[in-house]
Amino acid sequence: MRWGYDYLPLPNNSSRRRPSCWLLGCLIAIFPANLIVLWWLRSPPDLLDTFRPLNSIPPVRSDIFAGNSSDPASLDIPGQDERAVVSTLYSESFTSAVLTLGRSLQNAKIAARCILLYIPERLSSQTLCQLSEIGWELRPIERIPLPNGGKGVHPRFRDQYSKLRVWSLDEIGIKSVIYLDGDMLVRQNFDELWGLPFEFAAVSDVYGDSRGFALSFNAGMMFLHTSSSIFSDMLNKIETAEYRRLDAEQGFLNSYFASQVVRLPHTYNANLVIKQRNPFLWGAIEEDMRIVHYTMMKPFISDERSRAIGIWEEELKHWDIVWQNVSSELMTMVGEC
């Protein structure tokens, strides 16, 4: 019997026509003057679509706490045992991804606990053993059911509301959390984030279609302060809040923190869409990237690896190097797990 939901790729919105395109074409053909009006009313190009490097200022100042170069106590931030990098695992299909993420956290020497939230009946004892050996602190959770019976939610996101449980980790003494989706890879230390004084921070989203570089944030990477009262408040509002249901918990969180979110640089959630949309921008920020988000192709899913050919081959290599290290270690655990 299979547990959980298999990975389902999202539809490619960039190749989908907008229903109004034919109408717009007719109007232009019938009324040539509309061309002038449309040109006058056109939206200005997005600043990131037309990116050009005007300064060489790094995203993190070298004189502010970064990694282990300074004493975090002097910044009045939670101690190492009170902060955690948290991820989730809802099915076996993302196991290799989360194992690789865990090893990349170790390689980057992140000064925090690494906690994995999982649904007990979904994972085998062997998988749990491997996750534990790679460094994850395992915490079973109860799945949060879909609001409104799941109406309008993409099948791929049917478990994603369970992510909201990260706010309840104050129950085990965690004060600050950096949440990372399983399809991410840590490239550099990001301990500077623990000093953020804000309630919630994330990185603006980016799409391959006309939405481009959006004002809304991507919930694959989030900084937050835990609070069981906030978690309870969220549960009370997910049924009635107005948001894009197709985006599940990401849509809800964008609505919940709409006026409060602090937007972090794309280096903390380097979405592969950026490279597809503007390779020049990707190259400009690559040296400073802390976390890469494998949104457009999943290197741990064989059917998707072919998408990397030509554009994301370098990012595929980065993931493979860490995974090969993990898989070699797993071979030595045959008798243990």
N, C-alpha and C positions, 0 to 999 in steps of 0.2 A: 504494500500500500504506500502511495506517495503522499507525503505531507507537504503542506504549504503550496505556494504558487510558483510555477516555473517562470523563469525570466521571459518577459515579452517585450520586444523592442517597441519603442514609441513610434507612432506614424511620423513620416518625414514631412513636416509642415512646409519645408522650403520648396517642395515640388508640388504643393497643392494649390490650385487656383482659387482665388477668392471669388465667391458667387457673384460679386458685383462687377467683375472685370468686363464681362460682355456688355453690360449696361453702360459702363463708362466708355467703352469703345464706340458704342452707337452714338452716345452724346457728342463725343469728339468728332465723329464722322459727319454728324448732322449740323453741329454748331462749331465751326472752326474757331470762332471767337473764344470758345471754352479753353482752347490751348493757352491763350494769354492769361485767362483767369486762373487756370490750374498752375501755370508757371508762377504767377504772383503769389498764390496761396500755398505753394509747395512748402513742405517742412524742410528746415535747414538740415544739412547732413549731420549725422551724429559725430560728436567730437572724437570718439574712439574709432569710428569707421575711417576718419580722416587723420588719424593719429600721426604726429610727427614729434620726435624727441626735442623738447625745448630746454630741458634741464637734465642734470645728472644726479639729482638728489635721490638717495636711496629711500625705499619705503620705511625703513627702520633706522633711527638714529643710533650711531655706534656708542653714544654716551649714555644711552638708556638701557636698562637691564635687558640682556638678550642671552639666552642659554644660561651657562653657569659663570658668566663673566662678572657678575655682581651679586650682592647679597639681597635676595628677594624680601627679606624681613624689613629692609630699609624702605621698601616701597609700600609697606602695609598691605600686602596681598596674601591670600591664603597659602599656607605651607604646602609642601609637596604631597602630604597625605590628605590634604583637604581639597585638592584639585584633581581632575580626571579628564583624560581623553576617553570619550565614550563612542562606541559604535553599536550597531545592531545586526543580528543575523536571524532571519526568519525561515530560511530553507537551506538545504544542503547545496543548492546550486551556486551560492555565493561563498562557500567555505574557503576555496583557494584564494579568493579576493581578500577576505578578512584575515586569513593567515598572512598574506603578503603585506597587508596594511599594518598588522601587528609587528612584523619584522622591520618594516620601514620606520615605525615609531621608535623601536629599539636602536636602529642605526642612527637616527637623528638625536638620540639621547634626550628625549623629552622628559622634563622633570615633573612627572605626574603619574598617578595610577592609570592603568589602562583597563577599562571596564567594558565588558561586552554584554549587552542585553540580548537575551534569546528566549524563544518560546520552547519550553522543555520537550514537548511531544514532537517537535519538528526535527530535532537533531539526534544522531546516533551517539552512543557512548564513546565510540572511537573518535568521532569528530570533536566531541567535548574534550577528550583527552589531548588531542593534537592542539586545539586552541589554547588549552591551559599550558601545555609545554612551550608554546611559542610566546607566552607571556601575558595572555589575556586573563583578567580576573572575571570569572563567569558569574553572571547574575540572572537567574531565571525571572521572567516576567509573565504576566497574564496579558494576552492579546486584547487590545482595545478594539471593540467592534466598530464597523463602519457606521457613521451617522446616516440616518434616513435609509437604512437598509442597503447602503452602498450605491444608491441611485446616482448616476453620473460620474462615478469614480472609475478611472481606467483600471482594468484588471491587474496591471502591474503594481498598482499602489494599494492593494487591498489590505496589506498589513501595516502600512506606513503610519497610521495614526498611533500605533504603539510607540513610535519614536517620542511622543510627548512625555513618556515616563521618565525621560532624562531629568525633567524638572523635579521629580520626587526623590532624587538621590541625596537630598539633605537628610533623609532618613538614616543614611549610613555615614554621615559626617562629611559629605562632599559639599563644598561651597561654590566652586567654580567649575564649569564644564566647557570643554571644546568638543563639540560633537562632529564626527566625521562619518560620512557614508562609507559603506564597504568598498565601493568602486573608486577609492581614492588611493593615492600613493604620496607618502611624505618624502619630500626631497631635501628639506633643510629644517633645522630647529626653529620652532616658533614660540619659544618660551616667553618672548616679549609680550604675548597676548595676555598672559596671566595678570599683568598690571593694569588692564583696562578697567576703568571705574564705572563703565556703563552696564546697564541691566542686560542689554541684548545687542549683539553685533553679528553681521553676516556680510556676504559679498553680493553685489548686484548681479542679476542673472543676465544671460546673453543667449540669443536665439539665432538660428540660421535663416529664419524667414524675415518678414518685414518688421517684426517687433525689435530686432536688433539688440543693442545694448539697453536693457530695460532698467526701469527704476525699481521694480520689484526685486527681491533677493532670492537667491538659491538656497534652499534649506539643507543642502548636502554638507555644508560646513557652517557651524554656528558657535558663537561664544555666548554663554549665559551664566547667570547666577541661579543656583537651584532654589526652589521654593515649593513646598507641598501645597501651599495655599494657591499659588499661581496654577499649579497642575490641576487642582480641584476646580478652579475657576474656568480653565480651558475645557474640562470635561462637561461643565454645565453649559458651555456656549457653542460647542461644535455642531450641535443639531440646529441651532437657530441663527448662527452668524451667516452673513451674506458674503460669499466668496466663490471662486471658480472651483466647483466640485471636482472637475477633471484632474486638478492638481493635488487633490487630497490634502494631506497635512501641510504641504507647502503653501497651498492657497489659503488655508486657515491661518497659518502663522503670519503670512503677509498681511492678513486682515487684522489679526490680534495685535501685532507690533507695528502697525502701519505708521504711526507718528513717532515711534520711539526707537526704531532700529538705527544703529550706527553702521554705516556702510564701510567695509574694509576694502583694501586694494585687491585687485584680481589675483595678486600673487598668493593669496591665502585660499583661493578656490579657482585654480587655473583650469577653467572649463575648456575642453578640447574644441568646443565650438569657436572659441576665440581664434584658434589657429586656422580654422576653416574660413572664418569670416575676414580676418585680417592677419595674415602671416607676419606682416611687418610689426604689428603690435606684439604678437606672441614672442617674436625674437627679441624685442626691446625689453620685455619683462622676464624673459626666461632665466636669466642669471639670478634673479631675486625670488624665484618661485619657491614657496614653502610647500604647497600642496597642489598636486595635479588631480583633476577630476575626470575620470574616464567615462564621459557621458556619451560620446558619439560611437564608441566601440568598446566592447568589454574584452580585454586581453585574456580573461579567464574563460571565455566562451568561444569555442572553436569556430562556430559559424560566423562570428563577428570579427575575428582577427583579420580576415581578408580586407576589411574596411581600412585597415591601417596602411595598406600598400600605397606608397606615394606621398601621403600627407602626414600620417602619424607613426611612421616607422620608428623614429627616434624615441617617441614616448612608449612605444611597444617594447623597445629594447630596455628602457629604464625599468619597466615593470618586470620583464622576463629575468633580468639580472637578480632582482630580489626574490622572485618566485623560485628560481633555480636553487638559490641558497636555502630557501625554506624546504623545497622538495627533497634536497639532499639530506637535510636534517631529519625529515620525516622517515626517510629510508632507515635511519638508525634507530627509529622508535618502534619498529615492527613488533618487537617483543614486549614493548611497554604499553602501547595503545592498541 
